[in-house]
Amino acid sequence: MDELSAAILHALAEAPGADGMSLARLGKRLGQGASVLLRQLALMGDASVGGVAGPGWVRVVREDERWVVHLTDAGRQAARAA
């Protein structure tokens, strides 16, 4: 697992509640722009990239006017292992 993936997983695992974390807040916390995070989150989700399914660690959804990142059960396990 690369450094940015591990940082994202840890940030999401430490977030209070089960409401996920807004993309803007995650970016501010990690010092990364939204485009960098979205590219990385695409690889961390369950979408198929280049014919290979992702690990399904995160889920990104649009809620009202913002993007929110949720950690899946698989992501929680990966965060504990990282």
C-alpha positions in Angstrom: 0.0 0.0 0.0 1.4 3.4 -0.9 1.8 6.3 1.5 -1.2 8.4 0.3 -3.6 5.4 0.5 -2.5 4.7 4.0 -2.9 8.3 5.0 -6.4 8.4 3.6 -7.4 5.2 5.3 -6.0 6.4 8.7 -7.7 9.8 8.4 -11.1 8.2 7.6 -10.7 5.6 10.3 -10.0 8.4 12.9 -13.0 10.5 11.8 -15.8 10.6 14.4 -19.1 9.0 13.6 -20.2 7.0 10.5 -21.0 10.0 8.3 -17.8 9.9 6.4 -15.6 12.9 5.7 -16.1 15.6 3.1 -13.5 15.6 0.3 -12.7 19.2 1.2 -12.0 18.3 4.8 -9.9 15.3 3.8 -7.9 17.4 1.4 -7.2 20.0 4.1 -6.2 17.4 6.6 -3.8 15.7 4.3 -2.6 18.8 2.4 -3.7 17.5 -0.9 -5.9 18.9 -3.6 -9.3 17.4 -4.6 -8.0 16.2 -8.0 -5.1 14.3 -6.4 -7.5 12.7 -3.8 -10.1 11.8 -6.4 -7.6 10.0 -8.5 -6.3 8.1 -5.5 -9.8 7.3 -4.2 -10.8 5.9 -7.6 -8.0 3.4 -7.2 -9.1 2.6 -3.6 -12.8 2.1 -4.4 -14.3 -0.9 -6.1 -14.4 0.4 -9.6 -12.5 -1.5 -12.3 -9.4 0.3 -13.6 -7.6 -1.2 -16.5 -9.7 -4.4 -16.1 -8.7 -4.8 -12.5 -11.2 -4.3 -9.7 -10.1 -2.1 -6.8 -9.9 -3.2 -3.2 -13.2 -1.6 -2.2 -11.7 0.3 0.7 -13.7 3.5 0.2 -17.0 4.8 -1.3 -17.3 8.3 -2.6 -20.8 9.8 -2.8 -22.4 13.1 -3.7 -24.5 14.4 -0.7 -26.3 17.6 -1.4 -23.6 19.9 -2.8 -20.5 18.1 -1.6 -18.5 14.9 -2.1 -18.2 12.7 0.9 -15.8 9.8 1.4 -16.9 6.8 3.4 -14.7 4.0 4.7 -16.0 0.5 4.0 -15.5 -2.5 6.3 -12.7 -3.6 4.0 -11.1 -0.2 4.4 -11.3 -0.4 8.2 -9.5 -3.7 8.0 -6.8 -2.3 5.7 -6.4 0.8 8.0 -5.7 -1.5 10.9 -3.2 -3.5 8.9 -1.4 -0.4 7.5 
